[in-house]
């Protein structure tokens, strides 16, 4: 007689296999392959342990398989893999003493991270902006320009503002770019830093992905160990010239007696000398009027023939114009005539940089030392505290023409007339958002990516253009825009959605769209 199976209560919930805690030997991750879910076989699990997760212990391998099951990643297809890093303090033994071990880090490519965001959040994931870089002129050994920072923005559908992330080259780039393991960082530095930044932005937008790393994010950590797992110690004297770290290194060497002291700066009350021991600025050559500074050494004949005030007599007292520079330990000049946000810093920079705060950094650009505009006030305070003279070179205001003085009314009318005339904006339409004005009239807000990477937003109130703007979303376009006051609106179309327009509103009939018997415009 057959035994009756015990009936399951209809309200009884089935256990969730994806969240259950299981042992390592029974884990069989569910992966997505070819658009379908399937479980890995035991042979495939053994293959993964021998190749993709080689060297992991039972607990680490169980964690790796659980991670693959959670996110639906296929380790056999190398959508995900792991690396082991040697750690000095990995675990504690029975006596509480720290022991060495290997830490597992789970990695994927930037394409895998994008796929996870789009697959797990199909109703939220929108798009990713192009990366934005800042440069200071440094180059890799391969001659490629190194970006100082990179910013990437991730857009969610319906969100008013994007999620952005900004990363710095010095925090993620490998130490040695000549290493064959980092040849892509040497040949494509901007692309590698952009991958790291986009990965950080995606994880900020979707915290569920925060426990997985993009391969490029660990380049710096990988560069600190040999392929065999031995730690690499990089010399601390390989510091960027002109940085605060270099200045601190010079100051530490002076205090330790490894470098000669500058009596004018380091010894209070000592006679002024122009000899500086700052070797980190030996290559810097800055011209200041008729006086030149090379590595902190000032070639000024008057400074070498200084006479103490106690030995003054009527025959050797200098004039008032020549005596004033003798009262200072050095001179700093701030030049605002170029970039007002990044002015040039000239003069005895090598003698003063050791006294800067920790977060005040000078950067090298176009053979000159430069500082951010907001840091100039702090540079002045340090210069005054160390008895340095500060000169500022301000830009010359533009001279007013006689016609502008005699006919101000006509000039203003001409400016208004030029600003009101329509102009042509060329670029790619990134977003078209529909809305309503305060008078309940429909409008379109069009965001356009211009060739210079700017992304202005134009308004459109012409209902006849709405259809073409909606069709042209994501495509190249040429729009006639007109500025009135502080608003810029679209007044006509030249090219949109693959169509050309005659008078800004009427599309040209293409030959392929013309039916037999119709008139042609060609």
Rosetta blueprint (number, residue, H / E / L):
1 X L
2 X L
3 X L
4 X L
5 X L
6 X L
7 X L
8 X L
9 X L
10 X L
11 X L
12 X L
13 X L
14 X L
15 X L
16 X L
17 X L
18 X L
19 X L
20 X L
21 X L
22 X L
23 X L
24 X H
25 X H
26 X H
27 X L
28 X L
29 X L
30 X E
31 X E
32 X E
33 X E
34 X L
35 X L
36 X E
37 X E
38 X E
39 X E
40 X L
41 X L
42 X H
43 X H
44 X H
45 X H
46 X H
47 X H
48 X H
49 X H
50 X H
51 X L
52 X L
53 X L
54 X L
55 X L
56 X L
57 X L
58 X H
59 X H
60 X H
61 X H
62 X H
63 X H
64 X H
65 X H
66 X H
67 X H
68 X H
69 X H
70 X H
71 X H
72 X L
73 X L
74 X L
75 X L
76 X L
77 X L
78 X L
79 X L
80 X L
81 X E
82 X E
83 X E
84 X E
85 X E
86 X E
87 X E
88 X E
89 X E
90 X E
91 X E
92 X E
93 X L
94 X L
95 X L
96 X L
97 X L
98 X E
99 X E
100 X E
101 X E
102 X E
103 X E
104 X E
105 X E
106 X E
107 X E
108 X E
109 X L
110 X H
111 X H
112 X H
113 X H
114 X H
115 X H
116 X H
117 X H
118 X H
119 X H
120 X H
121 X L
122 X L
123 X L
124 X L
125 X E
126 X E
127 X E
128 X E
129 X L
130 X L
131 X L
132 X E
133 X E
134 X E
135 X E
136 X E
137 X E
138 X E
139 X E
140 X L
141 X L
142 X L
143 X L
144 X L
145 X E
146 X E
147 X E
148 X E
149 X E
150 X E
151 X E
152 X E
153 X E
154 X E
155 X E
156 X E
157 X L
158 X L
159 X L
160 X L
161 X L
162 X L
163 X E
164 X E
165 X E
166 X E
167 X E
168 X E
169 X H
170 X H
171 X H
172 X H
173 X L
174 X L
175 X L
176 X L
177 X L
178 X L
179 X L
180 X H
181 X H
182 X H
183 X H
184 X H
185 X H
186 X H
187 X H
188 X L
189 X H
190 X H
191 X H
192 X H
193 X H
194 X H
195 X H
196 X H
197 X H
198 X H
199 X H
200 X H
201 X H
202 X H
203 X H
204 X H
205 X H
206 X L
207 X H
208 X H
209 X H
210 X L
211 X L
212 X L
213 X E
214 X E
215 X H
216 X H
217 X H
218 X H
219 X H
220 X H
221 X H
222 X H
223 X H
224 X L
225 X E
226 X L
227 X L
228 X L
229 X L
230 X L
231 X E
232 X L
233 X L
234 X L
235 X L
236 X L
237 X L
238 X L
239 X L
240 X L
241 X L
242 X L
243 X L
244 X H
245 X H
246 X H
247 X H
248 X H
249 X H
250 X H
251 X H
252 X H
253 X H
254 X H
255 X H
256 X H
257 X L
258 X L
259 X L
260 X L
261 X L
262 X L
263 X H
264 X H
265 X H
266 X H
267 X L
268 X L
269 X L
270 X L
271 X L
272 X L
273 X L
274 X L
275 X L
276 X L
277 X L
278 X L
279 X H
280 X H
281 X H
282 X L
283 X L
284 X L
285 X E
286 X E
287 X E
288 X E
289 X L
290 X L
291 X E
292 X E
293 X E
294 X E
295 X L
296 X L
297 X E
298 X E
299 X L
300 X L
301 X H
302 X H
303 X H
304 X H
305 X L
306 X L
307 X L
308 X L
309 X H
310 X H
311 X H
312 X L
313 X L
314 X L
315 X L
316 X L
317 X L
318 X L
319 X L
320 X H
321 X H
322 X H
323 X H
324 X H
325 X H
326 X H
327 X H
328 X L
329 X L
330 X E
331 X E
332 X E
333 X E
334 X E
335 X E
336 X L
337 X L
338 X L
339 X L
340 X L
341 X L
342 X L
343 X L
344 X E
345 X E
346 X E
347 X E
348 X L
349 X H
350 X H
351 X H
352 X H
353 X H
354 X H
355 X H
356 X L
357 X L
358 X L
359 X L
360 X L
361 X L
362 X L
363 X E
364 X E
365 X E
366 X L
367 X L
368 X E
369 X E
370 X E
371 X L
372 X L
373 X H
374 X H
375 X H
376 X H
377 X H
378 X H
379 X H
380 X H
381 X H
382 X H
383 X H
384 X H
385 X H
386 X L
387 X L
388 X E
389 X E
390 X E
391 X E
392 X E
393 X E
394 X L
395 X L
396 X L
397 X L
398 X L
399 X L
400 X L
401 X L
402 X H
403 X H
404 X H
405 X H
406 X H
407 X L
408 X H
409 X H
410 X H
411 X H
412 X H
413 X H
414 X H
415 X H
416 X H
417 X H
418 X H
419 X H
420 X H
421 X L
422 X L
423 X E
424 X E
425 X E
426 X E
427 X E
428 X E
429 X E
430 X E
431 X E
432 X E
433 X E
434 X E
435 X E
436 X E
437 X L
438 X L
439 X L
440 X L
441 X L
442 X E
443 X E
444 X E
445 X E
446 X E
447 X E
448 X E
449 X E
450 X E
451 X L
452 X L
453 X L
454 X L
455 X L
456 X L
457 X E
458 X E
459 X E
460 X E
461 X L
462 X L
463 X H
464 X H
465 X H
466 X H
467 X H
468 X H
469 X H
470 X H
471 X H
472 X L
473 X L
474 X L
475 X L
476 X E
477 X E
478 X E
479 X E
480 X E
481 X E
482 X E
483 X E
484 X E
485 X L
486 X L
487 X E
488 X E
489 X E
490 X E
491 X E
492 X E
493 X E
494 X E
495 X E
496 X E
497 X L
498 X L
499 X E
500 X E
501 X E
502 X L
503 X L
504 X L
505 X L
506 X L
507 X E
508 X L
509 X L
510 X L
511 X H
512 X H
513 X H
514 X L
515 X L
516 X L
517 X L
518 X L
519 X L
520 X L
521 X L
522 X L
